[in-house]
């Protein structure tokens, strides 16, 4: 079974596509070379998959970000999973998150879970949650 199928089986057991789910940074990017999987509407100079991954890894290496979860929006229309939102969890302020993801050209950054808390993510206490969204 390939990686996408393994992840899809697991999130389907969690209720996807009827319920909100999110996967880890490593799960989303390991084996992903599909430029249509994230930020695909950024024009004219879209970041590469590697740009997204490196930016998020740097964020996790900071003392301001404890976790990053990738929302799964779709599993059928692209070679890999498609996401329109990434959840940043930690002590960073919205201004700090905005600065950290600037290179990734998000359309908006929301405070909280943009689509509701994913069913397969533990409840967050005393941490900030931000939704970084691409149209």
C-alpha positions as CSV (number, residue, x, y, z in Angstrom):
1,X,0.0,0.0,0.0
2,X,1.4,3.5,-0.9
3,X,1.7,6.4,1.6
4,X,-1.4,8.2,0.3
5,X,-3.5,5.1,0.6
6,X,-2.3,4.5,4.2
7,X,-3.1,8.0,5.2
8,X,-6.4,8.0,3.4
9,X,-7.5,4.8,5.1
10,X,-6.6,6.3,8.5
11,X,-8.4,9.7,7.9
12,X,-11.4,7.9,6.4
13,X,-11.7,5.9,9.7
14,X,-11.7,9.3,11.4
15,X,-14.7,10.4,9.4
16,X,-13.1,12.1,6.3
17,X,-14.6,13.6,4.1
18,X,-17.6,14.3,6.2
19,X,-15.6,15.5,9.2
20,X,-12.6,17.8,9.4
21,X,-9.2,16.1,9.6
22,X,-5.6,17.3,9.6
23,X,-2.4,15.4,9.3
24,X,1.2,16.1,10.4
25,X,3.7,18.1,8.4
26,X,5.8,15.0,7.7
27,X,2.8,13.0,6.5
28,X,1.8,15.7,4.1
29,X,5.2,16.4,2.7
30,X,6.9,13.0,2.7
31,X,6.5,11.7,-0.8
32,X,4.6,14.7,-2.0
33,X,5.9,16.3,-5.2
34,X,2.5,17.5,-6.4
35,X,2.6,21.3,-6.9
36,X,-1.2,21.3,-6.9
37,X,-1.4,20.1,-3.4
38,X,-0.9,23.5,-1.6
39,X,-0.9,27.1,-2.7
40,X,-1.7,26.2,-6.3
41,X,-3.5,29.5,-7.0
42,X,-0.5,31.7,-6.2
43,X,0.5,33.6,-9.3
44,X,2.9,34.6,-10.8
45,X,5.7,33.3,-8.6
46,X,4.3,30.4,-6.5
47,X,6.5,28.9,-3.8
48,X,7.6,25.3,-4.4
49,X,6.6,22.4,-2.3
50,X,10.1,22.5,-0.9
51,X,9.6,26.2,0.1
52,X,6.4,25.3,2.0
53,X,8.1,22.4,3.8
54,X,11.3,24.4,4.7
55,X,9.3,27.3,6.0
56,X,7.1,25.1,8.2
57,X,10.2,23.1,9.5
58,X,11.8,26.4,10.4
59,X,8.7,27.5,12.2
60,X,8.7,24.2,14.2
61,X,12.3,24.7,15.1
62,X,11.4,28.0,16.8
63,X,10.3,28.2,20.4
64,X,7.1,29.9,19.2
65,X,5.5,27.0,17.3
66,X,4.7,23.7,18.9
67,X,2.8,21.9,16.1
68,X,1.7,22.4,12.5
69,X,-1.2,20.4,11.1
70,X,-2.2,20.3,7.5
71,X,-6.0,20.3,6.8
72,X,-7.0,17.8,4.2
73,X,-9.6,19.4,1.9
74,X,-9.6,16.8,-0.9
75,X,-8.1,13.5,-1.6
76,X,-9.4,12.8,-5.1
77,X,-8.8,15.8,-7.5
78,X,-5.0,15.8,-7.3
79,X,-2.1,13.3,-7.4
80,X,-1.6,13.9,-3.7
81,X,-3.9,15.4,-1.0
82,X,-5.0,18.9,-1.5
83,X,-5.1,21.5,1.3
84,X,-6.3,25.1,1.5
85,X,-5.4,25.6,5.1
86,X,-2.5,24.9,7.5
87,X,-3.0,25.2,11.3
88,X,-0.2,26.7,13.3
89,X,-0.3,25.9,17.1
90,X,1.9,27.5,19.7
91,X,2.8,30.7,21.5
92,X,3.3,32.9,18.5
93,X,1.2,36.0,18.0
94,X,-0.7,36.5,14.7
95,X,1.9,39.1,13.7
96,X,4.7,36.6,14.3
97,X,2.9,33.9,12.2
98,X,2.2,36.5,9.5
99,X,5.9,37.3,9.3
100,X,7.0,33.6,9.4
101,X,4.7,32.6,6.4
102,X,5.1,35.8,4.4
103,X,7.2,34.0,1.7
104,X,4.3,31.5,1.2
105,X,1.9,34.3,0.2
106,X,-1.2,33.1,2.1
107,X,-4.5,34.9,1.2
108,X,-5.5,35.2,4.9
109,X,-4.6,34.2,8.4
110,X,-7.4,33.6,10.9
111,X,-7.3,33.2,14.6
112,X,-8.7,29.7,15.5
113,X,-9.7,26.7,13.5
114,X,-11.0,28.0,10.3
115,X,-13.2,25.0,9.5
116,X,-13.6,23.8,13.1
117,X,-11.3,21.7,15.1
118,X,-10.2,18.5,13.2
119,X,-11.6,15.3,14.8
120,X,-8.2,13.7,14.8
121,X,-6.3,16.5,16.5
122,X,-6.0,16.7,20.3
123,X,-7.7,19.7,21.9
124,X,-5.3,22.6,22.4
125,X,-5.2,24.2,25.8
126,X,-3.3,27.4,26.5
127,X,-1.9,27.7,23.0
128,X,-2.8,29.9,20.1
129,X,-4.2,28.3,16.9
130,X,-4.0,30.1,13.6
131,X,-5.4,29.1,10.2
132,X,-3.2,30.0,7.3
133,X,-5.4,29.9,4.2
134,X,-4.8,29.9,0.4
135,X,-7.7,30.5,-2.0
